[in-house]
Amino acid sequence: MATEYGNGYGHRSGPGFDGAGATERRHRLPAPLRAPIEARSWREFGYVMLGLPLGILMFTFAVTMVSLGAGLLITFLGVPVLAAALAGCRGFGSLERARARGLLGVEVADPEPLRMRKQGPMAWMGAVLRSGASWRHLLYAVVQFPWAVFSFSVALSFWLYGWALLTYPLWFWVFPMYAGQGGLQLYGDGTHSVYLDNPFEITMTAVLGLLFTMATPWIVRALTTVDGLMVRGLLGPSRLATRVVELESDRGVVVDTAAADLRRIERDLHDGAQARLVALAMDLGLAKEKLTEDPEAAARMVGEAHGEVKTALQELRDLARGIHPAVLTDRGLDAALSSVASRCTVPVRVEVDLPARPMPAIEGIAYFTVSELLQNISKHSRATRASVDVWRVENRLMLQVVDNGVGGADASSGSGLAGLAERLDAVDGILVVDSPAAGPTRITAELPWRG
C-alpha cells in the first residue's frame, strides 16, 4: 500500500547497496607489467619462500611430539607431552598469523582462549587437550608442510626461469667467453646441438622470459590465496566462538541502548511534563487564593492553567508515542509509518509491501529506524521531498529512506547514524548509507524477518 504526503518520490535500487564510492588509483603501467615490480608481489614471494623452512620446523615438531606423546600414553607421561605439542603448535600459529598479517595483509583474529575451570598444571593440560583450536593448529602444522613444498617449488621455479630468461641478452656472452659454446644449449645429443646464440633466438628467449616474469606474480598470488584460506580456517577463531563474541557485543549494545532510552524518558519527564505539572499546581494554588478577592484574575489564571494542562497532555502523548506508539501495535507498520511521515517537515511518500506482520520486536525497531531517519531529514537534509519503502526479500525485512537533500550523511563519524547502525547490528541487521556530497541520500536497512 502506498500513501503520498505531498509530491514525494521514491524508488528501490537493486541488491547490494554500496555507499563507499571508492576511487581507484590511476597507474601509467598496466597491471601485468606493473605486478613483477610491485612491493606486494615481492612480499607474497617472500611469504612463500619463508613457508618452506617454517613448514619443515612445524611439521617436524608436530609429528615428533605427537608420536612421542601417543607412544607414551600407556604411561602418564604421554598426556603432558601431547599437551606440550598442542601448546607449541598454538605458538607456531601465532607466528603464522603475524607472518600472514605482515606479508599478505591477512588479518586473522586470535583463536578463543583456553577455558580453565581451575588453576594448576592439570587444569591447563586438560584445557589444551579439550580446545578445538589446539587441534586445528596441529592440523595446520601437518598439512602446511606438503603445501609449502609445492608452492615453494612452483614459485621459485617460475621466478628463477622468468628473470634468467628475461635477462639472457645481458649474460649470454658468458658462454662463448668461458664455456666455449655459442650460447645457452637448448638441445644436444651425440651428433646435434642447438644453442641460443643468434639475435632472433636471444630476443625470443627474452620475450619468453618476460611472459614468465609477468605470469609469476599472479601464480604466486594464487598460491598465497590458498595460504590465506588455510590461516583463516585453521588458525583463527571458530565460527561458534566468533558468534559468541558477536552475541556478547550485541548484548552490551542492547543493554546500553535500553539504559540510554530510560535516561531519555526520565529526562523528558523531569524537564517536560513534570515541570509543567509543578507549575500548574502552583498556578492553581494562586488562583484558589485569589478566588474570593479577585474572581476575574482567578478565572484568567485558571484559563492559563487549562492551557498548561493541554500542553502537558500533548507532551505525555509524544513521550508515550516515543516509547511505543499505539498505532503500531493496533494497525502495524503501514499506519505507524504513515503517521510519522505526516509529521515530517517535507512531503514523504510511504509504501509498505509486506505479506504479513513481523514479530513485535522487529516491527518496533523498523518503526524507530524510519522515525529517526525522517527526523534527520527534517533537521539536516534541506530536502524538498522524501520516500519510505518497506518490503520483504526472503527472510529479510528491507527498509529504504530516500531524500533529495544536500547529502553528506556519514555513519562512521560518531553521528546518530552510527548509533542506529549499532542498534540494528544488535539484532543481526545492517545499515547502508549512500549519501554523496551533492545528494541524493539513500539509506537502506536490513532486518531479519521473524514472523
C-alpha positions, 0 to 999 in steps of 0.5 A: 500500500502506498500513501503520498504526503505531498509530491514525494518520490521514491524508488528501490535500487537493486541488491547490494547497496554500496555507499563507499564510492571508492576511487581507484588509483590511476597507474601509467603501467598496466597491471601485468607489467606493473605486478613483477615490480610491485612491493606486494608481489615481492612480499607474497614471494617472500611469504612463500619462500619463508613457508618452506623452512617454517613448514619443515620446523612445524611439521617436524615438531608436530609429528615428533611430539605427537608420536612421542606423546601417543607412544607414551600414553600407556604411561602418564607421561604421554598426556603432558607431552601431547599437551606440550605439542598442542601448546607449541603448535598454538605458538607456531600459529601465532607466528603464522598469523603475524607472518600472514598479517605482515606479508599478505595483509591477512588479518586473522583474529586470535583463536578463543582462549583456553577455558580453565575451570581451575588453576594448576598444571592439570587444569591447563593440560586438560584445557589444551587437550579439550580446545578445538583450536589446539587441534586445528593448529596441529592440523595446520602444522601437518598439512602446511608442510606438503603445501609449502613444498609445492608452492615453494617449488612452483614459485621459485621455479617460475621466478628463477626461469622468468628473470634468467630468461628475461635477462639472457641478452645481458649474460649470454656472452658468458658462454662463448667467453668461458664455456666455449659454446655459442650460447645457452644449449637448448638441445644436444645429443651425440651428433646435434646441438642447438644453442641460443646464440643468434639475435632472433633466438636471444630476443625470443628467449627474452620475450619468453622470459618476460611472459614468465616474469609477468605470469609469476606474480599472479601464480604466486598470488594464487598460491598465497590465496590458498595460504590465506584460506588455510590461516583463516580456517585453521588458525583463527577463531571458530565460527561458534566462538566468533558468534559468541563474541558477536552475541556478547557485543550485541548484548552490551549494545542492547543493554546500553541502548535500553539504559540510554532510552530510560535516561531519555524518558526520565529526562523528558519527564523531569524537564517536560511534563513534570515541570509543567505539572509543578507549575500548574499546581502552583498556578492553581494554588494562586488562583484558589487564593485569589478566588474570593478577592479577585474572581476575574484574575482567578478565572484568567489564571485558571484559563492559563492553567487549562492551557498548561494542562493541554500542553502537558497532555500533548507532551505525555502523548509524544513521550508515550508515542516515543516509547511505543506508539499505539498505532503500531501495535493496533494497525502495524507498520503501514499506519505507524509509518504513515503517521510519522511521515505526516509529521515530517517537515517535507512531503514523504511518500510511504509504501509498505509491501509486506505479506504479513506482520513481523514479530513485535520486536522487529516491527518496533525497531523498523518503526524507530529506524524510519522515525529517526531517519525522517527526523534527520531529514527534517533537521539536516537534509534541506530536502524538498521531498522524501520516500519510505519503502518497506518490503520483504526479500526472503527472510529479510525485512528491507527498509529504504529512506530516500531524500533529495537533500544536500547529502553528506550523511556519514555513519562512521563519524560518531553521528546518530547514524552510527548509533542506529547502525549499532542498534540494528547490528544488535539484532543481526541487521545492517545499515547502508548509507549512500549519501554523496556530497551533492545528494541524493541520500539513500539509506537502506536497512536490513532486518531479519524477518521473524514472523 
